[in-house]
Structures are given as structure tokens and as C-alpha cells.
């Protein structure tokens, strides 16, 4: 039975596949469209294709491509559950013509080495990949899907599986949040990042848009995922922020940039870091200095790197904790937001908190600000980065060929250990690390053409760097991934 949920209209792209011309249609008015809870099988893995800001040059868009695991500010997309030896994951899916965004849920069974035919949980009635879902597991093994929104024009949703570790059926959660002490529907959140802490509940970091359109970052907590407390602002500097976060053994760390006043949202600079070890009751810097929230000044104790003085943009890629529990943050720095060689060099820089101070080393360079990869700490001395650092078929568009980089001296020097994809027709982008990543299912991403609408396939790699492709069409309940090489 299809359940319709009120949602606002969005632009819909009917993409050209197999050489047809792409068409674009816009809802004719501002009446509410209806999001739908479908709970049907996807019969394959079809990733969403999305673009943002046509650039009117040879690169066509500011960024674009197969963005099923976009953006970096959504997390996690995948979680390994040792209780059932499965990695559960979600992604932004679509239909054969890329006419809408589906919130798809699947899993990789580490015993059988097969993936589940995805459940289409929700039709979001947009093609905006900013509305991609994220996933969480609670103490009892129930799967939670948080369906985000890009700003305030569309609602957000929360669903929970009807059975532990089961993707067949979900129920809609009519969640509430406290607003000035009163319970209100919790139906709008952007750039959602959620962590379930054993015995405590959920802590989520997310963005709210104020009346001027500024992205204000903050967090909220909930014991049961249904009743949420008051939202707390972490920072509101300049015209707002992007943030990324990670959790390990109950410690949550968050890295964020800021938009300088008067320059617009394409400009983001500086790198900050805060962490909490008491479920959000207090926040401190990596050195242990407690800070008073919210941060509102450019010069503040959370600053890790002053990119303002260097006149550089800072693009947040990933954050994780090393095997000693210290934060490591991966960013790209560049001279500007536009695509093309004019803003080279685009450095992948790893900031690590070591010996009570921040160290900063270059991993490699790539050709787009919107190339995105993940950090994989493996031991006290070995740390890896997997991402699309190699030139792809659509140069200077997001993504490229995926490579595995390794440091064997704790992050100081780096070498390319293996190129995972090669001779691709489409760029690969947004390599995501599952939470508690298992060696068999180590990174997840999608591909897509950087300069025109295209099909998008999903891929994963194991710890050895072997490449697997998930089929766009399949009807069986459990599917064997194709080993590419």
C-alpha cells in the first residue's frame, strides 16, 4: 500500500539515457506535491544523477554527476553490524529516467558475499541529491532512515524498520522537537549526521536555515529517536557553515568551515574543530579547552587552520578518529570555486591532532573542488585515503578515477598504493567509508557523467582495493556483485 506524505514541489529532470535529449519540467505552481512511502523492491541499483549551478563554460556545471552518496555533510551512508555480520547502507536512487529521488536501503551479507535487492522506502519527489538519506542502527538493531531536505522548501522524514536488522518494512516516525520548551513536529533538517550512542540514544548534527538563508549548524539529542530535545547552535559565524563529523567510543568530533560575509555561499574558508565526550553537554577543542556555544567570531578557539589569510577556499571531505582516538580531518584547499585549471592546485590536506598540536600534510592533488574521498585509519602508523584523485574522463568535473593512497609513517608522507578504477566512461565520485567498516565492504560510491545527464552505477571496494559493481537491473532478492578487477 502506498502512503502519501505531504511534501513541496521541486524541479524534476527527465534525463536522456541511451542518447535521447534531456528534458526539464518544473511544477507549475507552489501547491504541495506528495512524497510517497513505497516500500517496494528497486530491482537493481540505480543511482541519482544531479547537477548544481550551470557554469556556461566547457565544464557545463559547477558540479554534477552520479551523486548517490552525496554530500560529504551527510553521514553515515553505511554501517557494519557485527551482530548479524552485515553492512547496511542507503543511497539516493532513481528510476530508469532519473525523474525522481528514491531513498533506497540495502545490505551486504558478509557470509554469502551478496547484496540485498534494495527496498525503495520513499519517493522524495525531487531530483535534488541534497535530499539523500542517512542511516543509523539503535541498540536493539532497528534500522533508522533519516530523510533530509535541502533547506526549508521540502519536509524531512524519519522511518524505523519494523523488525531488527530487516529492510523489508519500515514505519513512519512522527517525531517532535522542543522549540522554546514546546513540542513541535520535527519535520525539517538539512545535512543530517546521526550517531547512536549505546545506552544514551541519538546525537544528530544538522543544519537549519535562518530567515536570511544562512546555514546555521547545531545539534540535538534524543533518547528514543521520537522525542528530540532543544536544538543547540554550535556556530554562526559570517553567513553560516558546512560541517562534517565522526563518532568513536562515544566521542563525537565535528569539523566546520564558514562563509565570509558578503561573498556568497560559494566561498567557504577556514577549518575549525570541536568535540564532545558527554553526549553534547559540553564541547571542547582538541587540546581540551572548553568553549561556550555558539561560536560567533572569526577568531575563536576552535580554529585549526586560518585559510582567510591565505585567501584560499576550504572544502570539507572527511573526518575520523585514528586508532589512538585523535581526530584526523581531510580537506581540499583551492583558490576559488569555479571549475577548471584556473583554481589549481587543489591540495588534499590531512590535518591530524598529534602530540597535542595539529599537523598538516598534503596527501595528493586533484582537479575539482568537489572530488571527495574518505580516511581509513588502520594502525598507529598506517592510514589510508580512498578517493577520486586521478584524472577521469570528464576532467575538472567532480570525481575521476578512484585511487588508494597510503601513509606508513602516521600521515606524514603519502604514496599511491593502488588505482582502483581505470579507463572509465564516467567519473567516480563521493567515496564513503562505512561506520565500523568491514574489510569486505570498505568504501561505497557511484559514477556519473560530469557534463551531461547519464546513468549512474554504484560500486564498492574491499580493503585490498578490489572493485565491485552493483547491477542497475536485477530481480532476485539476493544479488551477487560483479567483480570488475
CORURZI-V564403 format. One record per pair of residues at least 12 apart in sequence whose ideal C-beta (glycine too) atoms are under 8 Angstrom apart, sorted by the first residue. I is the first residue (numbers start at 1). J is the second residue. If there is no record, write none. Layout:
[[I & J] [I & J]]
This chain:
[[2 & 36] [2 & 37] [2 & 38] [3 & 36] [3 & 37] [3 & 172] [4 & 34] [4 & 35] [4 & 36] [4 & 37] [5 & 34] [5 & 35] [5 & 36] [5 & 37] [5 & 122] [5 & 155] [5 & 157] [5 & 172] [6 & 32] [6 & 34] [6 & 35] [6 & 155] [7 & 32] [7 & 33] [7 & 34] [7 & 35] [7 & 124] [7 & 125] [7 & 154] [7 & 155] [8 & 30] [8 & 32] [8 & 33] [8 & 153] [8 & 154] [8 & 155] [9 & 27] [9 & 29] [9 & 30] [9 & 31] [9 & 32] [9 & 33] [9 & 125] [10 & 27] [10 & 33] [10 & 125] [10 & 126] [10 & 127] [10 & 128] [10 & 153] [10 & 154] [11 & 24] [11 & 25] [11 & 26] [11 & 27] [11 & 126] [11 & 127] [11 & 128] [12 & 24] [12 & 25] [12 & 26] [12 & 27] [12 & 99] [12 & 100] [12 & 125] [12 & 126] [12 & 127] [13 & 49] [13 & 98] [13 & 99] [13 & 127] [13 & 453] [14 & 97] [14 & 98] [14 & 99] [15 & 49] [15 & 97] [15 & 98] [15 & 99] [15 & 453] [15 & 454] [16 & 452] [16 & 453] [17 & 96] [17 & 97] [17 & 98] [17 & 453] [17 & 454] [17 & 455] [22 & 452] [22 & 453] [33 & 125] [34 & 125] [35 & 122] [35 & 123] [35 & 124] [35 & 125] [35 & 154] [35 & 155] [35 & 157] [36 & 122] [36 & 123] [36 & 125] [37 & 121] [37 & 122] [37 & 159] [37 & 170] [37 & 172] [38 & 102] [38 & 120] [38 & 121] [38 & 122] [38 & 123] [39 & 119] [39 & 120] [39 & 121] [39 & 168] [39 & 169] [39 & 170] [40 & 119] [40 & 120] [41 & 117] [41 & 118] [41 & 119] [41 & 120] [41 & 475] [42 & 93] [42 & 102] [42 & 104] [42 & 117] [42 & 118] [42 & 119] [42 & 120] [43 & 117] [43 & 473] [43 & 474] [43 & 475] [44 & 117] [44 & 118] [44 & 470] [44 & 471] [44 & 472] [44 & 473] [44 & 474] [45 & 91] [45 & 93] [45 & 104] [45 & 106] [45 & 115] [45 & 118] [45 & 457] [45 & 458] [45 & 470] [45 & 471] [45 & 472] [45 & 474] [46 & 93] [46 & 94] [46 & 95] [46 & 96] [46 & 455] [46 & 456] [46 & 472] [47 & 66] [47 & 67] [47 & 68] [47 & 91] [47 & 92] [47 & 93] [47 & 94] [47 & 446] [47 & 447] [47 & 448] [47 & 456] [47 & 457] [47 & 458] [48 & 66] [48 & 67] [48 & 68] [48 & 92] [48 & 93] [48 & 94] [48 & 98] [48 & 101] [48 & 102] [48 & 127] [48 & 129] [48 & 132] [48 & 456] [49 & 64] [49 & 65] [49 & 66] [49 & 67] [49 & 94] [49 & 98] [49 & 127] [49 & 448] [49 & 449] [49 & 453] [49 & 454] [49 & 455] [49 & 456] [50 & 64] [50 & 65] [50 & 67] [50 & 70] [50 & 92] [50 & 127] [50 & 128] [50 & 129] [51 & 63] [51 & 64] [51 & 65] [51 & 453] [52 & 64] [55 & 338] [55 & 339] [57 & 339] [57 & 340] [58 & 340] [59 & 339] [59 & 340] [59 & 396] [59 & 397] [59 & 450] [59 & 451] [60 & 397] [60 & 450] [60 & 451] [60 & 452] [61 & 339] [61 & 397] [61 & 450] [61 & 451] [62 & 266] [62 & 337] [62 & 338] [62 & 339] [62 & 370] [63 & 339] [63 & 368] [63 & 369] [63 & 370] [63 & 397] [63 & 398] [64 & 397] [64 & 398] [64 & 448] [64 & 449] [64 & 450] [64 & 451] [65 & 394] [65 & 397] [65 & 398] [65 & 399] [65 & 426] [65 & 427] [65 & 429] [65 & 447] [65 & 448] [65 & 449] [65 & 450] [65 & 456] [66 & 399] [66 & 426] [66 & 427] [66 & 428] [66 & 429] [66 & 446] [66 & 447] [66 & 448] [66 & 454] [66 & 456] [66 & 457] [67 & 92] [67 & 129] [67 & 132] [67 & 429] [67 & 430] [67 & 446] [67 & 448] [67 & 456] [68 & 91] [68 & 92] [68 & 93] [68 & 129] [68 & 132] [68 & 430] [68 & 445] [68 & 446] [68 & 456] [68 & 458] [69 & 91] [69 & 92] [69 & 132] [69 & 430] [69 & 431] [69 & 432] [69 & 444] [69 & 445] [69 & 446] [70 & 92] [70 & 129] [70 & 130] [70 & 132] [70 & 372] [70 & 429] [70 & 430] [71 & 129] [71 & 130] [71 & 132] [71 & 191] [71 & 430] [72 & 244] [72 & 316] [72 & 317] [72 & 318] [72 & 372] [72 & 430] [73 & 191] [73 & 193] [73 & 207] [73 & 242] [73 & 243] [73 & 244] [73 & 316] [74 & 132] [74 & 133] [74 & 134] [74 & 148] [74 & 191] [74 & 192] [74 & 193] [75 & 134] [75 & 193] [75 & 244] [75 & 245] [75 & 246] [75 & 432] [76 & 134] [76 & 135] [76 & 136] [76 & 193] [76 & 194] [76 & 432] [76 & 434] [76 & 435] [77 & 89] [77 & 90] [77 & 91] [77 & 134] [77 & 135] [77 & 432] [77 & 434] [77 & 444] [78 & 90] [78 & 135] [78 & 432] [78 & 433] [78 & 434] [78 & 435] [78 & 437] [78 & 441] [78 & 444] [79 & 135] [79 & 136] [79 & 137] [79 & 434] [79 & 435] [79 & 436] [80 & 434] [80 & 435] [80 & 436] [80 & 437] [80 & 438] [80 & 441] [81 & 137] [81 & 141] [81 & 165] [82 & 436] [83 & 141] [83 & 165] [84 & 141] [84 & 165] [85 & 109] [85 & 110] [85 & 111] [86 & 107] [86 & 108] [86 & 109] [86 & 110] [86 & 165] [87 & 107] [87 & 108] [87 & 110] [87 & 434] [87 & 437] [87 & 438] [87 & 440] [87 & 441] [88 & 105] [88 & 106] [88 & 107] [88 & 135] [88 & 137] [88 & 143] [88 & 165] [88 & 167] [89 & 105] [89 & 106] [89 & 107] [89 & 108] [89 & 135] [89 & 434] [89 & 444] [90 & 103] [90 & 104] [90 & 105] [90 & 106] [90 & 132] [90 & 133] [90 & 134] [90 & 135] [90 & 145] [91 & 104] [91 & 106] [91 & 118] [91 & 132] [91 & 133] [91 & 444] [91 & 446] [91 & 458] [92 & 104] [92 & 129] [92 & 131] [92 & 132] [92 & 133] [93 & 118] [93 & 120] [94 & 127] [94 & 456] [98 & 127] [98 & 453] [99 & 127] [100 & 123] [100 & 124] [100 & 125] [100 & 126] [100 & 127] [101 & 123] [101 & 124] [101 & 125] [101 & 126] [101 & 127] [101 & 128] [101 & 129] [101 & 131] [101 & 132] [102 & 120] [102 & 121] [102 & 122] [102 & 123] [102 & 124] [103 & 120] [103 & 121] [103 & 122] [103 & 124] [103 & 132] [103 & 133] [103 & 145] [103 & 147] [104 & 118] [104 & 119] [104 & 120] [104 & 121] [105 & 118] [105 & 119] [105 & 121] [105 & 133] [105 & 135] [105 & 143] [105 & 145] [105 & 167] [105 & 170] [106 & 118] [106 & 119] [106 & 167] [107 & 167] [108 & 440] [108 & 441] [108 & 460] [109 & 478] [110 & 438] [110 & 440] [110 & 441] [112 & 478] [113 & 440] [113 & 480] [113 & 481] [114 & 478] [114 & 479] [114 & 480] [114 & 481] [115 & 470] [115 & 478] [115 & 479] [115 & 481] [116 & 167] [116 & 477] [116 & 478] [116 & 479] [117 & 474] [117 & 475] [117 & 476] [117 & 477] [117 & 478] [117 & 479] [118 & 167] [119 & 167] [119 & 168] [119 & 170] [121 & 133] [121 & 145] [121 & 147] [121 & 159] [121 & 170] [122 & 145] [122 & 147] [122 & 157] [122 & 159] [124 & 147] [124 & 154] [126 & 150] [126 & 154] [128 & 150] [130 & 148] [130 & 149] [130 & 150] [130 & 190] [130 & 191] [131 & 147] [131 & 148] [131 & 149] [131 & 150] [131 & 154] [132 & 148] [133 & 145] [133 & 146] [133 & 147] [133 & 148] [134 & 146] [134 & 148] [134 & 192] [134 & 193] [134 & 194] [136 & 194] [136 & 195] [136 & 196] [136 & 202] [137 & 196] [138 & 196] [138 & 202] [138 & 225] [139 & 196] [139 & 198] [139 & 199] [140 & 164] [141 & 164] [141 & 165] [142 & 160] [142 & 161] [142 & 163] [142 & 164] [143 & 160] [143 & 161] [143 & 164] [143 & 165] [143 & 166] [143 & 167] [143 & 170] [144 & 158] [144 & 159] [144 & 160] [144 & 161] [144 & 194] [144 & 196] [144 & 202] [144 & 225] [145 & 158] [145 & 159] [145 & 160] [145 & 170] [146 & 158] [146 & 189] [146 & 192] [146 & 194] [146 & 204] [147 & 159] [148 & 189] [148 & 190] [148 & 191] [148 & 192] [148 & 206] [149 & 188] [149 & 189] [149 & 190] [150 & 190] [151 & 190] [151 & 209] [151 & 213] [152 & 188] [152 & 209] [155 & 187] [155 & 188] [156 & 186] [156 & 187] [156 & 188] [156 & 189] [156 & 190] [156 & 192] [157 & 172] [157 & 187] [158 & 172] [158 & 173] [158 & 175] [158 & 186] [158 & 225] [159 & 171] [159 & 172] [159 & 173] [160 & 173] [160 & 225] [173 & 225] [173 & 226] [174 & 226] [175 & 187] [175 & 222] [175 & 225] [175 & 226] [175 & 227] [175 & 228] [176 & 226] [176 & 227] [176 & 228] [177 & 220] [177 & 228] [177 & 229] [177 & 230] [177 & 231] [178 & 228] [178 & 229] [178 & 230] [179 & 230] [179 & 231] [180 & 230] [181 & 230] [183 & 227] [186 & 228] [188 & 208] [189 & 204] [189 & 206] [189 & 207] [189 & 208] [190 & 206] [190 & 207] [190 & 208] [190 & 209] [190 & 215] [191 & 206] [191 & 207] [191 & 215] [191 & 242] [191 & 243] [192 & 204] [192 & 205] [192 & 206] [193 & 205] [193 & 206] [193 & 243] [193 & 244] [193 & 245] [195 & 245] [195 & 247] [195 & 252] [197 & 247] [197 & 250] [197 & 279] [198 & 250] [200 & 221] [200 & 223] [200 & 250] [200 & 279] [201 & 221] [201 & 222] [201 & 223] [201 & 224] [201 & 225] [202 & 221] [202 & 222] [202 & 223] [202 & 225] [203 & 219] [203 & 220] [203 & 221] [203 & 247] [203 & 252] [203 & 276] [203 & 279] [203 & 280] [204 & 219] [204 & 220] [204 & 221] [204 & 222] [204 & 228] [205 & 217] [205 & 218] [205 & 219] [205 & 234] [205 & 243] [205 & 245] [205 & 252] [205 & 254] [206 & 218] [206 & 219] [206 & 220] [207 & 240] [207 & 241] [207 & 242] [207 & 243] [208 & 231] [212 & 239] [214 & 236] [214 & 239] [214 & 240] [214 & 259] [215 & 239] [215 & 240] [215 & 241] [215 & 242] [215 & 259] [215 & 265] [216 & 233] [216 & 236] [216 & 240] [216 & 241] [217 & 233] [217 & 234] [217 & 235] [217 & 236] [217 & 240] [217 & 241] [217 & 242] [217 & 243] [217 & 254] [217 & 256] [218 & 231] [218 & 232] [218 & 233] [218 & 234] [218 & 294] [219 & 231] [219 & 232] [219 & 234] [219 & 280] [220 & 232] [221 & 279] [221 & 280] [232 & 280] [232 & 293] [233 & 293] [233 & 294] [234 & 254] [234 & 256] [234 & 274] [234 & 283] [234 & 293] [234 & 294] [234 & 295] [235 & 256] [235 & 258] [235 & 272] [235 & 293] [235 & 294] [235 & 295] [235 & 296] [235 & 302] [236 & 294] [236 & 295] [236 & 296] [237 & 258] [237 & 295] [237 & 296] [237 & 297] [237 & 298] [237 & 300] [238 & 258] [238 & 259] [238 & 260] [238 & 261] [238 & 298] [239 & 258] [239 & 259] [239 & 260] [239 & 261] [239 & 262] [239 & 263] [239 & 264] [239 & 265] [240 & 258] [240 & 259] [240 & 265] [241 & 256] [241 & 257] [241 & 258] [241 & 259] [241 & 268] [242 & 256] [242 & 257] [242 & 268] [242 & 316] [243 & 255] [243 & 256] [243 & 316] [244 & 256] [244 & 316] [244 & 317] [244 & 318] [244 & 319] [244 & 329] [245 & 319] [246 & 319] [246 & 320] [246 & 321] [246 & 327] [247 & 435] [248 & 320] [248 & 321] [248 & 325] [249 & 325] [250 & 277] [250 & 279] [251 & 275] [251 & 276] [251 & 277] [251 & 321] [251 & 325] [252 & 275] [252 & 276] [252 & 280] [253 & 273] [253 & 274] [253 & 275] [253 & 319] [253 & 321] [253 & 327] [254 & 273] [254 & 274] [254 & 275] [254 & 319] [255 & 271] [255 & 272] [255 & 273] [255 & 304] [255 & 316] [255 & 319] [255 & 327] [255 & 329] [256 & 271] [256 & 272] [256 & 316] [257 & 269] [257 & 270] [257 & 271] [257 & 272] [257 & 314] [257 & 316] [258 & 270] [258 & 272] [258 & 298] [260 & 308] [266 & 337] [267 & 313] [267 & 337] [268 & 313] [268 & 314] [268 & 315] [269 & 307] [269 & 308] [269 & 312] [269 & 313] [269 & 314] [270 & 298] [270 & 303] [270 & 305] [270 & 306] [270 & 307] [270 & 308] [270 & 314] [271 & 303] [271 & 304] [271 & 305] [271 & 307] [271 & 314] [271 & 316] [271 & 329] [271 & 331] [271 & 351] [272 & 295] [272 & 300] [272 & 302] [272 & 303] [272 & 304] [273 & 285] [273 & 286] [273 & 302] [273 & 304] [273 & 327] [273 & 329] [273 & 353] [274 & 291] [274 & 302] [275 & 327] [285 & 301] [285 & 302] [286 & 304] [286 & 326] [286 & 327] [286 & 353] [286 & 358] [287 & 356] [289 & 301] [304 & 329] [304 & 351] [304 & 358] [305 & 351] [305 & 358] [305 & 360] [307 & 333] [310 & 333] [311 & 335] [312 & 333] [312 & 334] [312 & 335] [313 & 333] [313 & 334] [313 & 335] [313 & 336] [313 & 337] [313 & 369] [314 & 331] [314 & 332] [314 & 333] [315 & 331] [315 & 332] [315 & 333] [315 & 334] [315 & 369] [315 & 370] [316 & 329] [316 & 331] [317 & 330] [317 & 331] [317 & 332] [317 & 348] [317 & 372] [317 & 373] [317 & 374] [317 & 387] [318 & 330] [318 & 372] [318 & 373] [318 & 374] [318 & 375] [318 & 433] [319 & 375] [320 & 374] [320 & 375] [320 & 376] [320 & 377] [320 & 433] [321 & 377] [322 & 352] [322 & 377] [322 & 380] [322 & 383] [323 & 377] [323 & 378] [323 & 379] [323 & 380] [324 & 380] [326 & 352] [326 & 353] [326 & 354] [327 & 352] [327 & 353] [328 & 350] [328 & 351] [328 & 352] [328 & 353] [328 & 375] [328 & 377] [328 & 383] [328 & 411] [329 & 350] [329 & 351] [329 & 352] [330 & 348] [330 & 349] [330 & 350] [330 & 351] [330 & 363] [330 & 373] [330 & 374] [330 & 375] [330 & 385] [331 & 348] [331 & 349] [331 & 351] [332 & 346] [332 & 347] [332 & 348] [332 & 349] [332 & 366] [332 & 369] [332 & 371] [333 & 346] [333 & 347] [333 & 349] [334 & 346] [334 & 347] [334 & 369] [337 & 369] [339 & 368] [339 & 369] [339 & 396] [339 & 397] [340 & 396] [341 & 367] [341 & 396] [343 & 369] [344 & 365] [344 & 367] [345 & 365] [346 & 365] [346 & 366] [346 & 367] [346 & 368] [346 & 369] [346 & 371] [347 & 362] [347 & 365] [348 & 362] [348 & 363] [348 & 364] [348 & 365] [348 & 366] [348 & 371] [348 & 373] [348 & 385] [348 & 387] [348 & 389] [349 & 361] [349 & 362] [349 & 363] [350 & 362] [350 & 363] [350 & 375] [350 & 383] [350 & 385] [350 & 411] [352 & 410] [352 & 411] [354 & 410] [354 & 411] [359 & 411] [359 & 412] [361 & 411] [361 & 412] [361 & 413] [361 & 414] [362 & 414] [363 & 385] [363 & 389] [363 & 405] [363 & 407] [363 & 414] [364 & 385] [364 & 389] [364 & 405] [364 & 414] [364 & 416] [365 & 389] [366 & 387] [366 & 388] [366 & 389] [366 & 390] [366 & 400] [367 & 391] [367 & 395] [367 & 396] [367 & 400] [368 & 396] [368 & 397] [368 & 398] [368 & 399] [368 & 400] [370 & 398] [370 & 399] [370 & 429] [371 & 387] [371 & 388] [371 & 389] [371 & 398] [371 & 399] [371 & 400] [371 & 429] [372 & 387] [372 & 388] [372 & 398] [372 & 429] [372 & 430] [372 & 431] [373 & 385] [373 & 386] [373 & 387] [373 & 388] [373 & 389] [373 & 402] [373 & 431] [374 & 386] [374 & 387] [374 & 431] [374 & 432] [374 & 433] [374 & 443] [375 & 433] [376 & 433] [376 & 437] [376 & 442] [376 & 443] [380 & 410] [381 & 408] [381 & 409] [381 & 410] [382 & 406] [382 & 407] [382 & 408] [383 & 406] [383 & 407] [383 & 410] [383 & 411] [384 & 404] [384 & 405] [384 & 406] [384 & 407] [384 & 417] [385 & 404] [385 & 405] [385 & 414] [386 & 402] [386 & 403] [386 & 404] [386 & 405] [386 & 420] [386 & 431] [386 & 433] [386 & 442] [386 & 443] [386 & 461] [387 & 402] [387 & 403] [387 & 405] [387 & 431] [388 & 400] [388 & 401] [388 & 402] [388 & 403] [388 & 427] [388 & 428] [388 & 429] [388 & 431] [389 & 401] [389 & 402] [389 & 403] [389 & 405] [389 & 416] [390 & 402] [390 & 403] [390 & 419] [392 & 424] [392 & 426] [392 & 427] [392 & 428] [392 & 450] [393 & 424] [393 & 425] [393 & 426] [393 & 427] [393 & 450] [394 & 426] [394 & 427] [394 & 449] [394 & 450] [394 & 451] [397 & 427] [397 & 450] [397 & 451] [398 & 427] [398 & 429] [398 & 450] [399 & 427] [399 & 428] [399 & 429] [399 & 430] [399 & 447] [399 & 448] [399 & 450] [400 & 427] [400 & 428] [400 & 429] [401 & 419] [401 & 420] [401 & 421] [401 & 422] [401 & 424] [401 & 428] [402 & 419] [402 & 420] [402 & 421] [402 & 428] [402 & 431] [402 & 445] [402 & 461] [403 & 416] [403 & 418] [403 & 419] [403 & 420] [404 & 416] [404 & 417] [404 & 418] [404 & 419] [404 & 420] [404 & 461] [404 & 465] [405 & 417] [417 & 465] [418 & 465] [420 & 461] [420 & 465] [420 & 467] [421 & 459] [421 & 467] [421 & 484] [424 & 447] [425 & 449] [426 & 447] [426 & 448] [426 & 449] [426 & 450] [426 & 454] [426 & 455] [426 & 456] [427 & 447] [427 & 448] [427 & 449] [427 & 450] [428 & 445] [428 & 446] [428 & 447] [428 & 459] [429 & 445] [429 & 446] [429 & 447] [429 & 448] [430 & 445] [430 & 446] [431 & 443] [431 & 444] [431 & 445] [432 & 444] [432 & 445] [439 & 462] [439 & 463] [439 & 464] [440 & 462] [440 & 463] [441 & 460] [441 & 462] [442 & 460] [442 & 461] [442 & 462] [442 & 463] [443 & 460] [443 & 461] [444 & 458] [444 & 459] [444 & 460] [445 & 458] [445 & 459] [445 & 460] [446 & 458] [446 & 459] [447 & 459] [455 & 472] [457 & 469] [457 & 470] [457 & 472] [458 & 470] [459 & 484] [460 & 481] [466 & 483] [466 & 485] [467 & 483] [467 & 484] [467 & 485] [468 & 481] [468 & 482] [468 & 483] [468 & 484] [469 & 481] [469 & 482] [469 & 484] [470 & 482]]
